[in-house]
Amino acid sequence: MTRIAGVILAGGLGRRMGGADKGLVDYRGRPLVAHAAERLAPQVNELFINANRNVDRYGVYGARVIADRDGNFLGPLAGLSAALHETACDLVVTVPCDSPNLPEDLVGRLAEGLRSAGADVAVAQAAGRLHPVFCLCRREVLATLDRYLAQGGRRVEEWVRSRNWVAVDFDDKPEAFRNLNTAEDLQS
């Protein structure tokens, strides 16, 4: 049986949120990370939260909290790398902490796309737009990912396109991938 780990990416600096730790920002009465954890936890065998600050506060959401391995806020790929280093699961899925309505069938659909295509990475796509931070990766990508990071690479889509990857259609749920990046977004 294929085991899947999930990682909620909350390790950023929250620049567009005025420097706030975005995962802990209130949305409809609960922190953003709580919404993501509630949606992702039932879909995976093991759950991580990638956070580089406020680790104790993140620890209450039923997941193991892991920091970036290098501590320099290198972005979403550093969170994926941290999870791949920490888990023994066959696959790792990433989701951002600021998408509280992520699909409840995200992992199943990405896994089916990955399997059907014989790919190493599956990425969500909706309404003609790629959402590379919503991705499912095989453990085997770890070495290439770490090389990419060591060479200064930071762009998720660029790294994904350098792999054997597949886009998985979520045209039936385009709003599920909406990011709440600013204080104004939280009001909608």
TORTOR-162219 format. One line per field, with one value per atom (N, C-alpha, C): residue in three letters; chain; residue number from 1; z, x, y. Coordinates in pm, 1 decimal. Layout:
<drenfis>
res: ala  ...
chain: A  ...
n: NUM  ...
zz: Z  ...
xx: X  ...
yy: Y  ...
</drenfis>
This chain:
<drenfis>
res: met  met  met  thr  thr  thr  arg  arg  arg  ile  ile  ile  ala  ala  ala  gly  gly  gly  val  val  val  ile  ile  ile  leu  leu  leu  ala  ala  ala  gly  gly  gly  gly  gly  gly  leu  leu  leu  gly  gly  gly  arg  arg  arg  arg  arg  arg  met  met  met  gly  gly  gly  gly  gly  gly  ala  ala  ala  asp  asp  asp  lys  lys  lys  gly  gly  gly  leu  leu  leu  val  val  val  asp  asp  asp  tyr  tyr  tyr  arg  arg  arg  gly  gly  gly  arg  arg  arg  pro  pro  pro  leu  leu  leu  val  val  val  ala  ala  ala  his  his  his  ala  ala  ala  ala  ala  ala  glu  glu  glu  arg  arg  arg  leu  leu  leu  ala  ala  ala  pro  pro  pro  gln  gln  gln  val  val  val  asn  asn  asn  glu  glu  glu  leu  leu  leu  phe  phe  phe  ile  ile  ile  asn  asn  asn  ala  ala  ala  asn  asn  asn  arg  arg  arg  asn  asn  asn  val  val  val  asp  asp  asp  arg  arg  arg  tyr  tyr  tyr  gly  gly  gly  val  val  val  tyr  tyr  tyr  gly  gly  gly  ala  ala  ala  arg  arg  arg  val  val  val  ile  ile  ile  ala  ala  ala  asp  asp  asp  arg  arg  arg  asp  asp  asp  gly  gly  gly  asn  asn  asn  phe  phe  phe  leu  leu  leu  gly  gly  gly  pro  pro  pro  leu  leu  leu  ala  ala  ala  gly  gly  gly  leu  leu  leu  ser  ser  ser  ala  ala  ala  ala  ala  ala  leu  leu  leu  his  his  his  glu  glu  glu  thr  thr  thr  ala  ala  ala  cys  cys  cys  asp  asp  asp  leu  leu  leu  val  val  val  val  val  val  thr  thr  thr  val  val  val  pro  pro  pro  cys  cys  cys  asp  asp  asp  ser  ser  ser  pro  pro  pro  asn  asn  asn  leu  leu  leu  pro  pro  pro  glu  glu  glu  asp  asp  asp  leu  leu  leu  val  val  val  gly  gly  gly  arg  arg  arg  leu  leu  leu  ala  ala  ala  glu  glu  glu  gly  gly  gly  leu  leu  leu  arg  arg  arg  ser  ser  ser  ala  ala  ala  gly  gly  gly  ala  ala  ala  asp  asp  asp  val  val  val  ala  ala  ala  val  val  val  ala  ala  ala  gln  gln  gln  ala  ala  ala  ala  ala  ala  gly  gly  gly  arg  arg  arg  leu  leu  leu  his  his  his  pro  pro  pro  val  val  val  phe  phe  phe  cys  cys  cys  leu  leu  leu  cys  cys  cys  arg  arg  arg  arg  arg  arg  glu  glu  glu  val  val  val  leu  leu  leu  ala  ala  ala  thr  thr  thr  leu  leu  leu  asp  asp  asp  arg  arg  arg  tyr  tyr  tyr  leu  leu  leu  ala  ala  ala  gln  gln  gln  gly  gly  gly  gly  gly  gly  arg  arg  arg  arg  arg  arg  val  val  val  glu  glu  glu  glu  glu  glu  trp  trp  trp  val  val  val  arg  arg  arg  ser  ser  ser  arg  arg  arg  asn  asn  asn  trp  trp  trp  val  val  val  ala  ala  ala  val  val  val  asp  asp  asp  phe  phe  phe  asp  asp  asp  asp  asp  asp  lys  lys  lys  pro  pro  pro  glu  glu  glu  ala  ala  ala  phe  phe  phe  arg  arg  arg  asn  asn  asn  leu  leu  leu  asn  asn  asn  thr  thr  thr  ala  ala  ala  glu  glu  glu  asp  asp  asp  leu  leu  leu  gln  gln  gln  ser  ser  ser
chain: A  A  A  A  A  A  A  A  A  A  A  A  A  A  A  A  A  A  A  A  A  A  A  A  A  A  A  A  A  A  A  A  A  A  A  A  A  A  A  A  A  A  A  A  A  A  A  A  A  A  A  A  A  A  A  A  A  A  A  A  A  A  A  A  A  A  A  A  A  A  A  A  A  A  A  A  A  A  A  A  A  A  A  A  A  A  A  A  A  A  A  A  A  A  A  A  A  A  A  A  A  A  A  A  A  A  A  A  A  A  A  A  A  A  A  A  A  A  A  A  A  A  A  A  A  A  A  A  A  A  A  A  A  A  A  A  A  A  A  A  A  A  A  A  A  A  A  A  A  A  A  A  A  A  A  A  A  A  A  A  A  A  A  A  A  A  A  A  A  A  A  A  A  A  A  A  A  A  A  A  A  A  A  A  A  A  A  A  A  A  A  A  A  A  A  A  A  A  A  A  A  A  A  A  A  A  A  A  A  A  A  A  A  A  A  A  A  A  A  A  A  A  A  A  A  A  A  A  A  A  A  A  A  A  A  A  A  A  A  A  A  A  A  A  A  A  A  A  A  A  A  A  A  A  A  A  A  A  A  A  A  A  A  A  A  A  A  A  A  A  A  A  A  A  A  A  A  A  A  A  A  A  A  A  A  A  A  A  A  A  A  A  A  A  A  A  A  A  A  A  A  A  A  A  A  A  A  A  A  A  A  A  A  A  A  A  A  A  A  A  A  A  A  A  A  A  A  A  A  A  A  A  A  A  A  A  A  A  A  A  A  A  A  A  A  A  A  A  A  A  A  A  A  A  A  A  A  A  A  A  A  A  A  A  A  A  A  A  A  A  A  A  A  A  A  A  A  A  A  A  A  A  A  A  A  A  A  A  A  A  A  A  A  A  A  A  A  A  A  A  A  A  A  A  A  A  A  A  A  A  A  A  A  A  A  A  A  A  A  A  A  A  A  A  A  A  A  A  A  A  A  A  A  A  A  A  A  A  A  A  A  A  A  A  A  A  A  A  A  A  A  A  A  A  A  A  A  A  A  A  A  A  A  A  A  A  A  A  A  A  A  A  A  A  A  A  A  A  A  A  A  A  A  A  A  A  A  A  A  A  A  A  A  A  A  A  A  A  A  A  A  A  A  A  A  A  A  A  A  A  A  A  A  A  A  A  A  A  A  A  A  A  A  A  A  A  A  A  A  A  A  A  A  A  A  A  A  A  A  A  A  A  A  A  A  A  A  A  A  A  A  A  A  A  A  A  A  A  A  A  A  A  A  A
n: 1  1  1  2  2  2  3  3  3  4  4  4  5  5  5  6  6  6  7  7  7  8  8  8  9  9  9  10  10  10  11  11  11  12  12  12  13  13  13  14  14  14  15  15  15  16  16  16  17  17  17  18  18  18  19  19  19  20  20  20  21  21  21  22  22  22  23  23  23  24  24  24  25  25  25  26  26  26  27  27  27  28  28  28  29  29  29  30  30  30  31  31  31  32  32  32  33  33  33  34  34  34  35  35  35  36  36  36  37  37  37  38  38  38  39  39  39  40  40  40  41  41  41  42  42  42  43  43  43  44  44  44  45  45  45  46  46  46  47  47  47  48  48  48  49  49  49  50  50  50  51  51  51  52  52  52  53  53  53  54  54  54  55  55  55  56  56  56  57  57  57  58  58  58  59  59  59  60  60  60  61  61  61  62  62  62  63  63  63  64  64  64  65  65  65  66  66  66  67  67  67  68  68  68  69  69  69  70  70  70  71  71  71  72  72  72  73  73  73  74  74  74  75  75  75  76  76  76  77  77  77  78  78  78  79  79  79  80  80  80  81  81  81  82  82  82  83  83  83  84  84  84  85  85  85  86  86  86  87  87  87  88  88  88  89  89  89  90  90  90  91  91  91  92  92  92  93  93  93  94  94  94  95  95  95  96  96  96  97  97  97  98  98  98  99  99  99  100  100  100  101  101  101  102  102  102  103  103  103  104  104  104  105  105  105  106  106  106  107  107  107  108  108  108  109  109  109  110  110  110  111  111  111  112  112  112  113  113  113  114  114  114  115  115  115  116  116  116  117  117  117  118  118  118  119  119  119  120  120  120  121  121  121  122  122  122  123  123  123  124  124  124  125  125  125  126  126  126  127  127  127  128  128  128  129  129  129  130  130  130  131  131  131  132  132  132  133  133  133  134  134  134  135  135  135  136  136  136  137  137  137  138  138  138  139  139  139  140  140  140  141  141  141  142  142  142  143  143  143  144  144  144  145  145  145  146  146  146  147  147  147  148  148  148  149  149  149  150  150  150  151  151  151  152  152  152  153  153  153  154  154  154  155  155  155  156  156  156  157  157  157  158  158  158  159  159  159  160  160  160  161  161  161  162  162  162  163  163  163  164  164  164  165  165  165  166  166  166  167  167  167  168  168  168  169  169  169  170  170  170  171  171  171  172  172  172  173  173  173  174  174  174  175  175  175  176  176  176  177  177  177  178  178  178  179  179  179  180  180  180  181  181  181  182  182  182  183  183  183  184  184  184  185  185  185  186  186  186  187  187  187  188  188  188
zz: 0.0  0.0  0.0  -85.9  -95.3  20.3  90.9  202.4  156.9  201.6  158.7  280.0  277.6  379.1  319.5  402.3  360.5  437.1  371.1  438.9  404.7  510.1  494.7  501.5  397.4  386.4  455.5  571.2  650.1  694.0  613.3  653.2  599.6  537.6  474.6  568.4  511.4  587.9  589.9  512.6  512.6  468.5  371.4  326.5  281.8  203.2  153.0  261.3  377.0  491.0  598.3  555.3  648.3  745.0  708.1  793.6  894.6  894.9  987.4  949.5  1047.4  1022.0  963.6  832.7  760.0  808.6  839.2  883.6  1011.8  1091.7  1220.6  1214.2  1097.0  1079.1  1083.9  1152.1  1168.4  1037.6  1009.0  896.2  941.6  947.9  990.6  1126.9  1219.0  1357.2  1391.7  1293.0  1318.1  1234.3  1278.1  1197.2  1062.3  961.4  828.0  830.4  907.6  910.8  961.3  1049.8  1101.2  989.6  900.4  786.7  695.1  664.7  577.3  641.6  770.0  839.6  841.4  864.2  866.3  731.9  624.3  490.1  448.2  485.6  436.9  522.2  652.0  742.1  703.5  669.1  633.9  504.5  426.3  295.8  298.2  411.6  417.5  536.9  532.3  640.9  750.2  712.9  806.5  768.1  868.9  840.8  906.7  828.2  875.6  852.5  933.9  906.6  896.3  784.8  765.8  814.6  927.7  986.6  1034.2  1013.5  1053.6  1170.2  1221.2  1340.6  1408.2  1534.5  1611.4  1611.0  1620.3  1612.8  1718.6  1840.5  1946.9  1914.8  1855.8  1821.9  1712.4  1618.9  1512.5  1564.3  1671.5  1724.3  1774.2  1789.3  1842.7  1734.5  1609.9  1501.2  1454.2  1538.8  1508.9  1406.0  1389.3  1291.0  1353.1  1299.2  1341.0  1269.1  1343.0  1286.2  1248.9  1124.9  1076.3  1014.1  1037.1  979.5  853.1  774.0  659.1  710.2  635.4  678.0  687.3  611.6  611.0  689.5  717.8  801.9  738.5  606.7  539.9  464.4  497.4  433.0  280.5  230.2  87.4  5.5  68.6  -5.8  0.3  -75.9  -70.4  -98.3  -188.5  -219.2  -99.7  -16.0  105.3  201.3  205.5  288.3  236.2  104.7  44.0  75.6  61.1  92.0  237.0  328.7  471.4  495.3  433.5  451.4  391.0  273.2  210.4  295.5  362.7  451.1  577.9  623.5  751.9  743.0  629.7  619.3  558.3  590.9  525.5  422.7  407.2  312.4  168.9  81.2  -60.0  -136.3  -96.2  -165.6  -64.3  -110.9  -27.6  -109.0  -46.4  -108.0  -33.0  -107.5  -46.0  -73.2  26.2  11.0  85.7  37.1  109.5  226.7  329.9  447.0  418.8  310.3  285.5  184.6  166.5  78.6  161.1  237.0  332.4  269.5  140.0  73.7  -18.5  11.9  -74.9  -90.9  -206.5  -234.9  -137.0  -97.8  -7.4  -79.2  -212.4  -290.6  -362.5  -315.5  -378.5  -391.2  -281.5  -280.9  -370.1  -361.2  -443.8  -592.2  -631.9  -773.5  -821.3  -736.9  -775.1  -783.8  -688.8  -689.1  -812.5  -851.6  -972.1  -1095.9  -1102.5  -1215.6  -1221.5  -1106.2  -1097.9  -1146.3  -1095.8  -1132.5  -1281.0  -1329.3  -1469.2  -1566.5  -1532.3  -1621.8  -1599.1  -1491.3  -1458.4  -1428.6  -1371.5  -1345.3  -1207.1  -1183.7  -1053.1  -973.0  -1043.3  -979.3  -1047.4  -966.6  -1018.0  -957.8  -1041.9  -1001.0  -1036.9  -947.8  -974.2  -1080.0  -1161.9  -1264.4  -1266.9  -1268.7  -1273.7  -1356.7  -1438.5  -1522.1  -1603.9  -1656.6  -1741.2  -1668.3  -1535.9  -1456.7  -1374.5  -1380.6  -1301.8  -1158.7  -1061.5  -919.2  -862.7  -891.5  -860.6  -712.8  -623.3  -480.3  -429.2  -506.7  -478.0  -560.3  -504.6  -583.0  -499.8  -569.3  -510.3  -576.3  -492.8  -543.8  -490.3  -572.1  -527.1  -446.7  -351.5  -268.8  -355.4  -469.3  -556.1  -608.5  -594.2  -643.7  -545.9  -427.6  -323.0  -366.3  -426.3  -464.8  -565.3  -665.4  -765.6  -703.8  -613.5  -545.6  -462.2  -385.7  -303.3  -388.6  -503.1  -594.9  -647.7  -686.9  -738.1  -633.5  -509.7  -401.3  -376.8  -376.3  -352.4  -462.1  -582.6  -694.9  -698.9  -597.8  -590.3  -648.9  -696.7  -753.3  -645.0  -675.7  -579.3  -640.2  -770.8  -836.6  -847.0  -785.0  -782.6  -924.1  -1004.2  -1139.2  -1223.5  -1211.2  -1286.7  -1249.6  -1119.6  -1075.7  -1124.7  -1109.6  -1153.4  -1301.8  -1382.9  -1528.0  -1566.0  -1474.8  -1502.0  -1469.3  -1413.0  -1372.9  -1472.4  -1452.6  -1524.1  -1450.6  -1505.4  -1430.5  -1513.6  -1442.7  -1506.4  -1437.7  -1517.5  -1463.2  -1444.8  -1331.3  -1300.7  -1296.6  -1376.1  -1395.3  -1273.6  -1226.0  -1120.6  -1167.7  -1295.4  -1349.1  -1279.0  -1213.4  -1141.1  -1006.3  -965.1  -833.8  -838.8  -931.8  -942.5  -817.3  -745.3  -625.1  -509.5  -516.8  -409.6  -399.5  -504.3  -508.5  -483.9  -446.2  -419.4  -294.0  -307.3  -194.6  -128.2  4.6  80.4  118.5  33.4  47.7  123.9  130.0  191.8  294.4  376.1  474.3  403.5  285.0  209.3  164.6  125.4  82.4  194.6  317.9  432.1  452.5  403.3  419.6  320.2  215.0  109.6  142.4
xx: 83.9  0.0  87.8  56.4  131.1  92.2  192.9  170.7  205.2  121.4  136.2  148.0  248.6  263.7  215.3  155.8  113.9  190.2  221.6  287.7  215.4  175.0  113.8  227.8  243.0  354.1  318.7  379.8  356.1  488.4  591.0  724.8  769.9  679.7  720.3  724.9  762.2  775.9  647.3  545.9  418.3  430.3  515.0  538.0  409.8  328.8  205.2  98.1  125.6  33.4  95.1  180.5  240.9  339.4  396.2  493.7  432.1  300.0  233.0  264.6  266.6  283.8  151.5  147.0  21.3  -62.9  0.0  -76.5  -152.9  -109.4  -173.7  -272.8  -287.2  -381.6  -523.9  -611.6  -750.4  -829.2  -903.8  -995.0  -1121.3  -1229.6  -1358.9  -1349.9  -1277.7  -1273.6  -1165.7  -1086.4  -977.4  -856.8  -736.8  -617.3  -625.9  -566.2  -566.2  -515.2  -410.0  -353.7  -454.4  -544.0  -644.6  -738.1  -773.2  -859.3  -787.6  -661.1  -584.3  -565.5  -533.7  -512.5  -640.3  -751.9  -880.5  -910.7  -875.8  -901.1  -798.6  -671.9  -566.5  -549.4  -561.8  -534.2  -607.3  -736.5  -804.7  -755.8  -678.0  -634.1  -494.8  -424.1  -285.4  -261.9  -150.6  -112.8  -33.7  34.2  117.6  108.0  95.9  78.7  189.5  248.1  349.3  300.0  349.1  336.7  478.7  509.3  641.5  631.7  699.4  697.4  837.4  875.6  1007.9  1004.2  886.2  868.4  738.4  721.8  601.5  574.3  678.8  667.5  571.9  578.6  490.4  343.6  314.2  174.7  123.0  208.7  166.5  149.6  217.5  214.9  80.4  -16.6  -147.7  -244.0  -199.6  -291.8  -281.8  -232.2  -233.0  -131.2  -27.4  75.5  212.8  309.1  446.8  498.0  556.7  605.4  752.6  783.6  921.4  961.5  1085.0  1137.7  1216.3  1242.1  1330.6  1465.2  1530.4  1658.4  1768.3  1757.6  1864.7  1829.3  1701.4  1660.8  1663.9  1676.5  1686.3  1560.0  1446.3  1319.4  1332.1  1365.6  1390.7  1264.8  1148.9  1024.9  966.5  859.5  784.9  868.4  963.6  1044.2  1128.4  1169.2  1243.0  1152.5  1025.7  929.6  908.0  899.2  887.0  1011.3  1128.2  1252.1  1254.3  1215.8  1214.1  1124.1  1006.7  913.8  969.1  1028.8  1086.5  1199.6  1273.9  1380.6  1324.5  1207.5  1152.5  1064.0  1005.0  907.4  966.2  903.2  935.7  827.8  727.9  619.5  671.8  599.7  636.6  616.4  514.5  476.0  458.1  479.8  455.0  372.4  265.4  182.3  202.7  206.9  219.4  94.7  59.7  -46.6  -3.3  -41.8  -9.6  -106.1  -59.4  -144.3  -255.6  -243.4  -337.9  -447.3  -475.7  -584.5  -679.9  -766.7  -851.6  -956.9  -980.0  -1083.7  -1026.5  -906.0  -843.2  -934.8  -929.8  -1022.6  -1008.6  -1121.4  -1122.2  -1083.7  -1072.0  -1026.8  -894.3  -823.8  -698.6  -599.3  -570.4  -466.0  -503.8  -626.2  -669.6  -657.9  -698.0  -693.0  -549.3  -466.0  -325.5  -257.1  -287.5  -226.9  -268.0  -392.9  -439.1  -370.3  -355.9  -286.0  -140.1  -75.6  64.5  81.1  -6.0  -0.5  -29.9  -135.5  -175.4  -68.2  -1.5  100.0  238.1  254.8  387.1  483.6  430.3  509.4  573.2  665.1  728.5  663.8  597.5  532.0  397.3  292.7  160.4  123.5  72.2  40.6  -104.1  -172.8  -310.7  -315.4  -420.5  -445.6  -595.1  -632.4  -775.1  -792.6  -896.3  -930.1  -809.5  -734.6  -620.8  -497.7  -500.8  -388.7  -326.8  -196.5  -121.8  -107.6  -122.9  -108.4  1.8  127.9  238.5  265.9  214.5  235.9  142.3  40.9  -44.8  11.3  110.0  173.1  194.0  202.9  230.1  356.8  455.0  586.1  624.3  696.3  757.5  883.4  916.6  1037.7  1163.1  1161.4  1279.2  1321.5  1236.5  1273.7  1364.6  1385.2  1457.6  1596.7  1675.4  1812.1  1811.7  1723.5  1719.9  1666.3  1573.2  1519.2  1628.1  1700.3  1806.4  1916.3  1947.3  2044.8  1993.8  1868.7  1807.1  1814.6  1779.8  1786.5  1930.6  2024.5  2165.9  2222.5  2167.1  2212.5  2140.5  2058.3  1988.9  1849.8  1801.5  1667.1  1561.4  1455.9  1348.5  1210.0  1199.0  1068.0  1009.1  893.6  829.4  797.7  736.3  697.3  818.7  925.0  1046.7  1101.0  1105.0  1153.8  1060.5  929.4  831.7  851.2  864.9  877.9  1009.2  1104.1  1230.0  1220.8  1110.2  1088.6  995.1  973.7  871.3  740.9  659.4  543.6  416.7  304.6  173.9  85.6  4.4  -96.0  -225.2  -289.3  -414.7  -526.4  -628.8  -737.6  -830.9  -851.8  -949.0  -1041.4  -1077.4  -1163.3  -1298.2  -1338.7  -1464.9  -1453.7  -1330.2  -1310.3  -1208.6  -1221.8  -1119.3  -1104.9  -1212.6  -1206.4  -1131.9  -1116.3  -1047.6  -900.8  -846.5  -703.9  -676.3  -778.2  -762.2  -677.7  -574.2  -486.8  -535.2  -528.1  -558.7  -425.0  -376.8  -242.8  -235.5  -346.4  -346.2  -458.3  -453.0  -558.4  -692.6  -690.4  -813.5  -873.8  -789.2  -837.8  -913.2  -871.9  -936.1  -1079.5  -1113.1  -1247.5  -1347.6  -1298.5  -1389.4  -1448.4
yy: -119.3  0.0  124.9  217.9  343.1  434.0  481.6  573.7  715.8  808.9  948.2  1039.5  1124.6  1229.5  1360.4  1442.9  1575.5  1680.8  1790.5  1901.6  2031.3  2100.8  2233.2  2333.7  2410.5  2505.0  2636.5  2658.7  2779.7  2841.0  2819.4  2861.5  2994.9  3070.0  3195.0  3314.1  3426.9  3551.5  3634.3  3596.3  3667.7  3812.6  3839.0  3977.2  4046.8  3976.9  4038.7  4050.0  3987.9  3995.1  4085.7  4177.3  4271.7  4208.6  4094.1  4026.2  3931.8  3920.4  3828.1  3684.2  3596.5  3453.5  3405.6  3395.3  3377.3  3259.7  3148.7  3032.6  3055.3  3150.7  3178.3  3294.5  3355.2  3464.9  3410.1  3482.1  3439.1  3450.5  3344.5  3342.7  3270.6  3344.4  3288.3  3219.1  3285.0  3238.1  3137.8  3097.4  3001.7  3040.1  3001.9  3029.5  2957.1  3018.4  2957.8  2814.1  2787.9  2652.9  2550.1  2589.6  2496.1  2450.2  2542.2  2506.2  2406.3  2435.5  2346.7  2209.5  2206.3  2078.2  1994.8  2060.1  1989.8  1923.4  1989.4  1935.2  1830.0  1851.9  1762.8  1637.0  1648.0  1534.2  1405.2  1409.6  1284.2  1219.9  1294.2  1245.6  1182.4  1192.6  1147.0  1055.0  981.0  890.7  961.7  1068.9  1143.8  1290.9  1378.3  1520.6  1601.4  1692.9  1786.4  1928.3  2018.5  2161.7  2213.6  2275.2  2336.8  2480.7  2509.1  2643.0  2678.3  2802.2  2848.6  2946.0  2971.0  3053.9  3011.1  3046.3  3010.5  2860.7  2782.4  2636.7  2581.9  2633.1  2584.8  2608.7  2721.9  2752.2  2660.1  2623.8  2532.8  2390.0  2357.6  2221.9  2173.8  2261.5  2221.8  2171.6  2166.4  2131.7  1986.8  1898.9  1756.2  1712.3  1789.5  1756.1  1777.7  1707.8  1731.2  1856.0  1947.7  2072.9  2055.5  2090.2  2080.7  2214.1  2252.8  2376.6  2343.6  2446.7  2430.4  2381.2  2298.7  2241.6  2346.9  2453.1  2552.0  2678.5  2701.2  2812.2  2949.6  2956.7  3086.7  3127.3  3068.3  3104.4  3097.4  2979.1  2962.0  2935.3  2929.9  2914.3  2774.4  2752.3  2626.7  2501.9  2510.8  2392.1  2348.7  2443.1  2407.7  2330.5  2365.3  2291.3  2150.7  2136.1  2003.7  1920.9  1979.9  1909.1  1863.0  1950.6  1914.6  1793.4  1793.6  1681.5  1553.0  1562.4  1443.5  1385.3  1470.5  1423.2  1358.7  1403.3  1357.8  1234.2  1209.3  1101.3  975.0  863.6  736.9  701.4  788.1  762.8  764.8  697.6  686.9  817.3  893.0  1015.6  1127.9  1251.2  1369.1  1468.0  1518.2  1620.6  1751.3  1861.1  1992.8  2075.8  2157.0  2256.1  2381.7  2499.2  2620.9  2640.6  2707.9  2730.9  2831.3  2906.9  3015.7  2981.1  2852.6  2807.5  2721.7  2786.7  2713.5  2623.2  2636.7  2556.3  2450.3  2402.8  2303.8  2182.8  2117.5  2007.5  1890.7  1838.2  1723.0  1594.3  1600.0  1485.3  1515.5  1616.2  1659.1  1544.6  1477.9  1375.8  1257.6  1212.2  1099.5  1128.9  1247.4  1283.4  1302.7  1365.8  1381.0  1244.9  1156.1  1022.8  944.0  954.3  884.4  941.2  1072.0  1133.8  1092.2  1088.5  1046.7  903.5  815.2  673.5  653.7  714.7  697.0  743.7  853.1  909.8  849.2  772.2  720.5  834.2  941.9  1062.0  1057.9  1151.5  1168.1  1279.8  1371.8  1485.3  1507.6  1528.4  1564.8  1699.5  1788.9  1925.8  1956.4  2026.7  2067.2  2175.7  2168.4  2269.5  2296.1  2424.4  2459.0  2585.0  2584.7  2700.0  2746.7  2650.1  2680.8  2732.0  2730.1  2782.2  2669.5  2659.8  2561.7  2612.8  2522.4  2554.9  2465.9  2499.2  2408.7  2385.0  2470.1  2446.7  2336.7  2302.4  2187.4  2071.5  2002.4  1896.4  1770.7  1661.3  1530.9  1478.5  1440.6  1398.0  1260.9  1188.2  1063.6  1096.1  1011.4  1030.2  1041.5  977.2  973.9  1111.0  1213.1  1345.8  1420.5  1367.1  1439.5  1486.1  1400.2  1438.1  1552.8  1545.4  1652.3  1781.9  1770.5  1888.0  1956.0  1878.9  1937.0  2000.2  1939.7  1999.8  2133.9  2136.2  2259.1  2370.5  2338.8  2437.0  2482.4  2388.8  2421.4  2512.1  2501.2  2584.1  2719.0  2747.6  2876.2  2877.3  2763.4  2756.2  2773.0  2848.0  2870.6  2854.8  2861.8  2863.6  2723.8  2704.7  2573.2  2526.0  2611.8  2569.9  2533.7  2607.7  2577.8  2439.9  2410.3  2279.3  2168.6  2189.0  2088.3  2057.1  2160.5  2141.4  2072.7  2070.1  1999.9  1850.7  1808.3  1669.1  1599.9  1471.1  1395.7  1424.7  1515.3  1563.6  1556.3  1571.0  1571.3  1675.3  1743.8  1835.2  1756.1  1773.3  1704.6  1808.7  1784.8  1880.3  1887.3  2009.8  2038.5  2150.4  2148.8  2254.3  2261.8  2154.7  2154.7  2227.2  2265.1  2327.8  2442.8  2537.2  2641.2  2727.3  2750.8  2835.2  2767.9  2637.3  2564.2  2602.9  2660.6  2692.8  2841.4  2913.8  3057.1  3077.0  3159.7  3193.0  3321.1  3323.6  3444.0  3507.1  3595.2  3651.1  3782.0  3854.4  3987.0  3997.0  4101.2  4125.3  4144.9  4207.2  4228.0  4094.9  4001.1  3869.5  3798.6  3820.6  3754.8  3799.4  3916.5  3971.8  3915.8  3851.3  3802.8  3668.7
</drenfis>
